[in-house]
């Protein structure tokens, strides 16, 4: 009974997760990836959309606690970056419009804030996400040094997580300080800032639904081609799925 459970656990461990299938080399993907366009599209959303990946998807090698923490840090980062865009010109515009929220003026700032937040978020993910490291370990089939490689992997992940929490804590201290000072000085702009934050964060949540439509337009035809000679098209789709 115990051996059967170990076998089932081993089978589950060795089974490809979504992220592994999406990153397979062309020759292996032809054999293993039989998904349709919508299945591939949903797999990208599950692995890349911040809300879906943090709360509704656990079939990866990332810590759920770390993913949720990263989402929280990302939101506060978005909040602060939006506040940084409230300069003298913005204050003058609010005064000229008599406090009205003008979408055509605020939308570009929200887009810029969202892009900057995404870049900073990507840098934090390099420390917070363990998925790629574990997949790389799993793909190495050599067993003669597996114990040593496993020990090294644990040490690397431990160092990455410690650095992530240190850096994210420093970020949160700065965010708290700046937002507190901003709120104390510009009391009458809080509603405008809140609208900007919701717009910017909303853009970051909507964007994955749009950009993840593109990779499948190239991947599926590359894999379904009868001649199996569309490796360049397939590799292009893998580049698109990075974004």
C-alpha positions as CSV (number, residue, x, y, z in Angstrom):
1,X,0.0,0.0,0.0
2,X,2.8,2.4,0.9
3,X,4.8,1.5,-2.2
4,X,1.6,2.2,-4.3
5,X,1.3,5.7,-2.8
6,X,5.0,6.4,-3.5
7,X,4.4,5.3,-7.1
8,X,1.4,7.5,-7.5
9,X,3.3,10.4,-5.9
10,X,6.2,9.8,-8.3
11,X,3.9,9.8,-11.3
12,X,2.3,13.0,-10.2
13,X,5.7,14.6,-9.7
14,X,7.0,13.5,-13.1
15,X,3.8,14.6,-15.0
16,X,4.3,17.9,-16.9
17,X,2.6,20.9,-15.4
18,X,1.3,23.7,-17.7
19,X,4.4,25.8,-17.5
20,X,6.6,22.8,-18.5
21,X,4.4,22.0,-21.5
22,X,4.4,25.6,-22.6
23,X,8.2,25.7,-22.6
24,X,8.9,22.4,-24.3
25,X,11.3,22.3,-27.3
26,X,9.6,22.0,-30.6
27,X,10.5,18.3,-31.2
28,X,9.1,17.3,-27.8
29,X,6.0,19.6,-28.0
30,X,5.0,17.9,-31.3
31,X,4.7,14.6,-29.4
32,X,3.4,15.8,-26.0
33,X,1.3,18.9,-26.6
34,X,-2.1,18.0,-28.1
35,X,-4.0,20.9,-26.7
36,X,-6.3,23.1,-28.7
37,X,-6.0,26.9,-28.8
38,X,-8.4,27.6,-25.9
39,X,-6.7,25.0,-23.7
40,X,-3.3,26.6,-24.4
41,X,-4.7,30.1,-23.9
42,X,-6.2,29.2,-20.5
43,X,-2.9,27.6,-19.4
44,X,-1.2,30.9,-20.0
45,X,-3.8,32.7,-18.0
46,X,-3.4,30.3,-15.1
47,X,0.4,30.7,-15.0
48,X,0.6,34.4,-15.8
49,X,-2.5,36.3,-14.6
50,X,-1.7,37.6,-11.0
51,X,-5.1,37.0,-9.5
52,X,-5.8,33.6,-11.1
53,X,-2.3,32.3,-10.5
54,X,-2.2,33.5,-6.8
55,X,-5.7,32.3,-5.7
56,X,-7.1,29.8,-8.1
57,X,-4.1,27.8,-9.5
58,X,-1.8,25.6,-7.5
59,X,-0.5,23.2,-10.1
60,X,3.0,24.7,-10.1
61,X,6.2,24.7,-8.1
62,X,5.7,28.1,-6.4
63,X,4.7,28.8,-2.9
64,X,1.1,30.1,-2.7
65,X,2.0,32.3,0.3
66,X,4.8,33.9,-1.6
67,X,2.6,34.4,-4.7
68,X,-0.1,36.1,-2.6
69,X,2.6,38.2,-0.8
70,X,4.0,39.2,-4.2
71,X,0.5,40.3,-5.4
72,X,0.1,42.5,-2.3
73,X,3.6,44.0,-2.8
74,X,2.7,44.6,-6.5
75,X,-0.5,46.5,-5.6
76,X,1.3,48.7,-3.1
77,X,4.0,49.3,-5.7
78,X,1.4,50.3,-8.2
79,X,-0.1,52.7,-5.6
80,X,3.2,54.4,-5.0
81,X,4.2,54.6,-8.7
82,X,0.9,56.3,-9.4
83,X,1.5,58.8,-6.5
84,X,5.0,59.6,-8.0
85,X,3.2,60.8,-11.2
86,X,1.3,63.4,-9.2
87,X,3.6,66.3,-10.0
88,X,3.0,70.1,-10.3
89,X,1.4,69.7,-13.8
90,X,-1.0,67.1,-12.5
91,X,-2.0,69.4,-9.6
92,X,-2.5,72.3,-12.0
93,X,-4.6,70.1,-14.2
94,X,-6.8,69.1,-11.3
95,X,-7.2,72.8,-10.3
96,X,-8.0,73.8,-13.9
97,X,-10.6,71.0,-14.2
98,X,-12.1,72.1,-10.8
99,X,-11.5,68.6,-9.4
100,X,-13.1,66.7,-12.2
101,X,-11.4,63.4,-13.3
102,X,-10.4,63.7,-16.9
103,X,-9.9,60.3,-18.5
104,X,-7.9,61.5,-21.6
105,X,-5.4,63.2,-19.3
106,X,-5.1,60.5,-16.6
107,X,-5.2,57.4,-18.8
108,X,-1.6,57.8,-20.3
109,X,-0.3,58.3,-16.7
110,X,-2.1,55.1,-15.6
111,X,-0.6,53.2,-18.5
112,X,2.9,54.4,-17.7
113,X,2.4,53.6,-14.1
114,X,1.2,50.1,-15.0
115,X,4.2,49.4,-17.2
116,X,6.7,50.6,-14.6
117,X,5.0,48.5,-12.0
118,X,5.2,45.5,-14.2
119,X,8.9,45.9,-14.7
120,X,9.6,46.3,-11.0
121,X,7.3,43.3,-10.4
122,X,9.2,41.2,-12.9
123,X,12.5,41.9,-11.0
124,X,10.9,40.8,-7.7
125,X,9.6,37.7,-9.4
126,X,13.1,36.6,-10.2
127,X,13.6,36.2,-6.4
128,X,10.1,35.1,-5.4
129,X,9.3,32.5,-8.0
130,X,10.8,29.0,-7.6
131,X,9.0,27.3,-10.5
132,X,11.8,27.6,-13.2
133,X,14.5,26.4,-10.8
134,X,12.6,23.3,-9.9
135,X,11.6,22.6,-13.5
136,X,15.3,22.8,-14.5
137,X,16.2,20.4,-11.6
138,X,13.4,18.0,-12.7
139,X,14.5,18.0,-16.3
140,X,18.1,16.9,-15.4
141,X,17.8,13.1,-15.5
142,X,21.1,12.3,-14.0
143,X,20.8,10.5,-10.7
144,X,24.4,10.1,-9.6
145,X,24.6,13.6,-8.1
146,X,20.9,14.1,-7.4
147,X,21.4,14.5,-3.6
148,X,24.0,17.2,-4.1
149,X,21.9,19.0,-6.7
150,X,18.9,18.8,-4.4
151,X,20.8,20.3,-1.6
152,X,22.2,23.1,-3.8
153,X,18.6,23.8,-5.0
154,X,17.3,24.1,-1.5
155,X,20.1,26.5,-0.6
156,X,19.6,28.6,-3.7
157,X,15.8,28.9,-3.1
158,X,16.4,29.7,0.6
159,X,18.8,32.6,-0.3
160,X,16.3,33.8,-3.0
161,X,13.4,33.8,-0.6
162,X,15.4,35.6,2.1
163,X,16.5,38.3,-0.4
164,X,12.9,38.6,-1.7
165,X,11.5,39.3,1.8
166,X,14.3,41.7,2.7
167,X,13.9,43.7,-0.5
168,X,10.1,43.6,-0.5
169,X,10.2,44.7,3.2
170,X,12.4,47.7,2.3
171,X,10.1,48.5,-0.6
172,X,7.1,48.4,1.6
173,X,8.7,50.7,4.2
174,X,9.5,53.2,1.4
175,X,5.9,52.9,0.0
176,X,4.4,53.4,3.4
177,X,6.5,56.5,4.1
178,X,6.0,58.1,0.7
179,X,2.2,57.4,0.6
180,X,1.8,58.7,4.2
181,X,3.7,61.9,3.3
182,X,1.7,62.3,0.1
183,X,-1.6,61.9,1.9
184,X,-0.7,64.4,4.6
185,X,0.4,67.0,2.0
186,X,-2.1,66.5,-0.8
187,X,-5.3,65.7,1.2
188,X,-7.6,66.9,-1.6
189,X,-6.1,64.6,-4.3
190,X,-6.9,61.3,-2.6
191,X,-9.9,60.6,-4.7
192,X,-8.0,61.3,-7.9
193,X,-5.1,59.1,-6.8
194,X,-7.5,56.3,-5.9
195,X,-9.1,56.4,-9.4
196,X,-5.7,56.4,-11.0
197,X,-4.6,53.4,-8.9
198,X,-7.8,51.4,-9.8
199,X,-7.3,52.3,-13.5
200,X,-3.6,51.3,-13.5
201,X,-4.1,48.1,-11.5
202,X,-7.1,47.3,-13.6
203,X,-5.0,47.6,-16.8
204,X,-2.4,45.2,-15.3
205,X,-5.3,42.7,-14.7
206,X,-6.9,43.1,-18.1
207,X,-3.6,43.1,-20.1
208,X,-3.0,39.3,-19.7
209,X,-6.3,38.5,-21.2
210,X,-5.3,40.4,-24.4
211,X,-1.6,39.7,-24.9
212,X,-2.0,36.0,-24.2
213,X,-4.3,35.7,-27.2
214,X,-1.3,36.1,-29.5
215,X,1.1,33.2,-28.8
216,X,-1.5,30.5,-29.7
217,X,-2.0,32.0,-33.1
218,X,1.5,30.9,-33.9
219,X,2.0,27.9,-31.6
220,X,-1.1,25.8,-32.6
221,X,-0.5,26.0,-36.4
222,X,3.2,25.2,-35.8
223,X,2.4,22.0,-33.9
224,X,-0.5,20.9,-36.1
225,X,1.3,21.3,-39.4
226,X,1.6,17.8,-41.0
227,X,5.2,18.4,-42.3
228,X,6.4,19.3,-38.8
229,X,8.7,21.9,-40.2
230,X,7.6,25.1,-38.4
231,X,10.1,25.3,-35.6
232,X,10.8,29.0,-36.2
233,X,7.1,29.8,-35.9
234,X,6.9,27.7,-32.7
235,X,9.9,29.5,-31.2
236,X,8.4,32.8,-32.1
237,X,5.3,31.8,-30.1
238,X,7.5,31.0,-27.1
239,X,9.0,34.5,-27.3
240,X,5.5,36.0,-27.3
241,X,4.4,34.0,-24.2
242,X,7.2,35.6,-22.2
243,X,5.3,38.9,-22.1
